[in-house]
Amino acid sequence: MAYPRDYITKGVADFVTAHITAIGTAVPDQDIHHAFIGWARAQLNDPREAKLFDRMAQRSGISHRWSVLPKIGGSPVATGGFYADAWPTTAQRMAIYGDAAPILAAQAVEDLRTKVRVEGITHLVVASCTGFVAPGVDQLLAQRIGLSSSVERLLVGYMGCYAAVAALRSARHIVRSEPAARVLVVCVELSTLHLQADASLESLLAMLQFGDGAAAALVTSDAQGLAMGQPFSCNVPDSGNLIRWDMGDHGFAMHLSGEVPAAIGAALADPAMLPVDPHAVDSWAVHAGGRSILDAVANALRLPGTALDNSRAILDAFGNMSSATLMFVLARILAEPAPKQGLAIAFGPGLAAEGFLFTGASE
């Protein structure tokens, strides 16, 4: 690749655009969504709450969620299943994470290989918030897929659903500073390891959203796929308790307040929130955190009815896979005609929003 004479004086990043060239995805083969609904409804003793749960489950926009948990008893909550006899300890849950997360991540990389050449990786960026293991899932994955021992690694941990943006943004910075870099970005989340004994309606509705999944992207300076543009970030004031993960003796307890959609809608109502006029955007990659969140985004920005179809399709087929979800949405966009102006955005603990602009490679 040739660069102008003033390449050094102006700085590499002034001339280099990072591209998401392709994305591979993977989910486990056990669909646990309807088994969970039956189990969760049985936890509610109040008929009014049970009726409300039924209505919310039907309106969730989710048809399937997938889990790495062993197929014993027919589902994790059935007799003989992982959650059937006693609530597993955090250590038991992390033992499964350490085994299953690198395998699922490697499956996403294999899917990526069907779309683009993955050899010559110089950097590996892995995002995951649903487990801890040392050596890290980045090291375990690198060994499993045969990366060189000299590959530079970065593990983005515990940032939640917007970690995909942080991981891709880091890859962008790497490529813009080292144009020959070939960065493999992987998000892997095993949310179904963290079912809780909390039978409150709010908790059951939160757990109704989550499934397992992994995605792998190749980010390079090659003009292919989606060109990554300006990143942006926003922390919503006085919202720290709306999305929270608490580590306990029996896994990570997710707290997802019913106030989250309204808080997101209020934040997006501020024109300064986004770096571009929403009406100029022809391709939306919005984290599919739930139907109410997608509705809040669409309503706040007054988007056309089909604007979030890609996000709604991912929510329906897989549920909320935390950080991997946004990558699944971007994978669908990569299969479509090149966008003139795209915007990716995800929400997570804080409450915070992270995102970046993108265009088709030829734009």
KEDOMAR-227323 format. One line per 8 residues: number of its first residue (from 1); their letters; for each residue x, y, z of C-alpha. Coordinates in steps of 0.1 Angstrom, whole numbers, plus 2048, in hexadecimal, padded with zeros to 3 digits. Example, Ala and Ser with C-alpha at 12.3 -4.5 7.8 and 13.67 -1.06 7.14 Angstrom:
BEGIN
1) as) 87B/7D3/84E  889/7F5/847
***
This chain:
BEGIN
1) mayprdyi) 800/800/800  80E/822/7F6  80B/841/80C  811/866/805  833/876/80B  828/887/82B  81D/866/839  835/869/857
9) tkgvadfv) 830/88E/85E  80A/88D/85E  808/86B/86F  7FE/849/863  7DA/84B/870  7D3/869/858  7D6/852/83A  7CA/830/847
17) tahitaig) 7A6/823/84A  79F/804/85E  786/7EC/84E  771/7D0/85D  777/7B9/840  761/79C/84B  750/78D/869  74A/769/873
25) tavpdqdi) 731/75D/88D  729/73F/8A2  70F/734/8BC  70B/713/8CF  6F2/6F9/8C4  6DB/6F8/8E2  6BC/70F/8DF  6B2/717/903
33) hhafigwa) 699/734/8FE  678/722/902  684/70B/91E  68E/72A/931  66D/73B/92C  65B/71C/93A  672/71B/958  671/741/95F
41) raqlndpr) 64B/742/95E  64A/727/978  65F/73C/990  644/757/992  629/750/9AC  616/770/9A6  5FD/769/989  5FF/78E/97E
49) eaklfdrm) 625/78C/97B  623/76B/969  60A/77A/950  621/798/94B  63F/782/946  62C/76E/92B  623/78E/919  647/79C/91B
57) aqrsgish) 655/77A/90E  63D/77B/8F1  647/79F/8E9  66C/79A/8EE  675/797/8CA  689/778/8D2  682/755/8C3  6A3/743/8CB
65) rwsvlpki) 6C0/745/8E4  6DD/72D/8E4  6F2/71F/900  713/70C/904  706/6FA/923  706/6D4/921  6E7/6C3/912  6DD/6B0/930
73) ggspvatg) 6B9/6AB/938  6AE/6BE/919  6B7/6E1/925  6CC/6F2/941  6AD/6F6/957  69F/6D3/951  6A4/6B6/968  6C9/6AD/967
81) gfyadawp) 6D2/6CE/957  6ED/6E7/962  6D5/6FA/977  6BD/6DE/982  6CA/6D1/9A4  6DD/6EE/9B4  6E9/711/9A9  70C/70C/99B
89) ttaqrmai) 728/720/9AB  73B/73A/998  759/722/997  743/708/985  736/722/96D  75A/72F/965  766/70B/95F  74D/708/943
97) ygdaapil) 757/72B/936  77B/722/935  774/703/920  757/710/90A  761/734/903  780/72D/8EE  76E/712/8DB  751/728/8D1
105) aaqavedl) 769/745/8C9  77D/72D/8B2  75D/723/8A0  756/748/898  77A/74B/88B  774/72C/875  755/73D/867  769/75C/860
113) rtkvrveg) 782/747/84D  766/73E/834  764/763/82B  787/771/82C  7AB/766/830  7B4/765/855  7D9/75D/852  7F3/776/85D
121) ithlvvas) 7E1/783/87C  7F7/79C/88F  7DF/7A6/8AB  7C3/795/8BE  7A9/7A9/8D0  790/794/8E5  771/7A2/8F7  75E/78E/911
129) ctgfvapg) 74B/797/931  73B/776/93B  759/764/949  77C/765/956  798/74C/951  7BE/74D/951  7CF/748/93A  7B6/75F/92A
137) vdqllaqr) 79D/756/90F  7B3/76A/8F7  7D1/753/8FE  7BB/733/8FD  7AC/73E/8DC  7CE/748/8CC  7DB/725/8D4  7BC/714/8C8
145) iglsssve) 7BC/725/8A6  7E1/723/8A1  7EB/748/8A3  810/751/8A6  81D/754/8C9  828/777/8C0  805/784/8BA  7FD/7A2/8CF
153) rllvgymg) 7DE/79C/8E4  7C5/7B3/8F5  7A9/7A6/90C  78B/7BD/910  779/7B1/92F  759/7B8/942  74E/7D6/92C  72D/7C4/924
161) cyaavaal) 718/7C9/904  72C/7E6/8F6  74E/7D4/8F8  74C/7CC/8D3  74F/7F1/8CC  76D/7F3/8E3  77D/7D5/8D3  778/7E1/8AF
169) rsarhivr) 782/804/8B8  7A3/7F7/8C6  7A8/7E3/8A6  7A2/803/893  7BD/816/8A7  7D5/7F9/8A1  7D0/7F9/87C  7D2/81F/879
177) sepaarvl) 7F4/81E/88B  801/7FF/87A  7F2/7FD/857  7FF/7D9/851  7ED/7CC/870  7D4/7B0/86C  7BE/7B1/88B  7A8/795/896
185) vvcvelst) 78B/7A1/8AC  777/787/8BF  759/78C/8D6  74E/76D/8E9  733/76C/904  723/750/918  707/762/929  6F3/742/930
193) lhlqadas) 70D/739/94A  6FE/753/961  6DA/749/968  6D0/755/98B  6B9/749/9A7  6A9/76B/9A8  684/765/99F  67A/78A/99E
201) lesllaml) 668/794/97E  682/7AE/974  69E/795/978  68C/77A/964  685/793/948  6AA/79D/947  6B5/778/945  69B/773/929
209) qfgdgaaa) 6B1/788/912  6D3/777/913  6E3/75B/8FE  706/74F/8F5  719/758/8D5  73B/761/8C6  746/777/8A9  767/77C/898
217) alvtsdaq) 771/79A/882  790/7A1/86D  79A/7C6/86E  7B5/7D2/855  7BE/7EF/840  7B2/7DC/820  795/7EF/80F  77C/7D3/814
225) glamgqpf) 75C/7D0/828  753/7ED/83F  76A/80C/844  76B/816/869  766/83B/870  764/851/88E  75E/840/8AF  749/850/8CA
233) scnvpdsg) 740/849/8EF  727/857/908  721/84F/92D  6FD/857/937  6FD/86B/958  6EE/85C/977  6E8/83A/967  702/824/977
241) nlirwdmg) 6E9/80C/987  6D4/806/968  6EA/7EB/95A  700/7D8/972  712/7B6/976  718/7AB/999  731/78E/99F  724/776/9B9
249) dhgfamhl) 72A/752/9C5  712/746/9AB  71C/757/98B  718/77B/97F  6F6/78A/987  6E9/7A1/96C  6D5/7BF/977  6C3/7CF/959
257) sgevpaai) 6AB/7EA/964  68A/7EF/951  695/814/950  6B0/80D/937  69C/813/916  68F/834/923  6B2/83F/92D  6C0/835/90B
265) gaaladpa) 6A4/848/8F9  6AA/867/90E  6CF/866/907  6CA/862/8E1  6B2/87F/8E1  6D0/896/8E6  6DD/89F/8C3  701/8A0/8D1
273) mlpvdpha) 700/87B/8DA  707/86F/8B6  723/87C/89F  70D/87D/881  6E9/886/879  6D4/866/87C  6C1/86F/85C  6E3/86C/849
281) vdswavha) 6E7/848/855  6DC/82D/83D  6EA/80F/850  6E4/809/876  6F7/7F0/88B  6E6/7F3/8AC  6ED/7DA/8C8  6CF/7C3/8CB
289) ggrsilda) 6CC/7C6/8F1  6A7/7C0/8F1  688/7CA/8DE  681/7E7/8F5  6A4/7F5/8F0  6A1/7F3/8CA  67F/804/8CC  68E/81F/8E2
297) vanalrlp) 6AA/826/8C9  692/826/8AC  679/83D/8BD  693/855/8CB  6A4/859/8A9  683/857/895  691/83C/87F  67E/82C/862
305) gtaldnsr) 66C/80B/86B  686/7F5/85A  6A5/807/866  6AD/7EE/882  6A2/7CF/86F  6C5/7C0/872  6C6/7C4/897  6A3/7B6/89B
313) aildafgn) 6AC/798/886  6CA/790/89D  6B5/795/8BC  69B/77D/8AF  6B4/761/8A5  6CD/764/8C2  6C1/77B/8DD  6DA/792/8EE
321) mssatlmf) 6FD/783/8ED  70D/7A1/8FF  72C/7AD/8EC  728/794/8CF  706/7A2/8C6  712/7C1/8B4  72A/7AD/89F  70E/796/894
329) vlarilae) 6FB/7B5/888  71A/7C2/875  71D/7A0/865  6FB/7A4/856  704/7C7/84A  723/7BA/839  70C/7A3/824  6F8/7C1/817
337) papkqgla) 700/7DC/7FD  71C/7F3/80A  70D/80F/820  714/834/819  713/83D/83F  710/824/85A  70F/827/880  716/80C/89A
345) iafgpgla) 70B/810/8BE  709/7FA/8DD  6FE/800/900  70A/7F1/921  715/7F6/945  718/819/950  6FE/820/940  715/828/922
353) aegflftg) 713/828/8FC  730/820/8E6  731/822/8C0  742/82A/89F  739/836/87C  73F/820/85E  73B/820/838  73F/807/81C
361) ase) 764/802/813  760/814/7F2  750/833/802
***
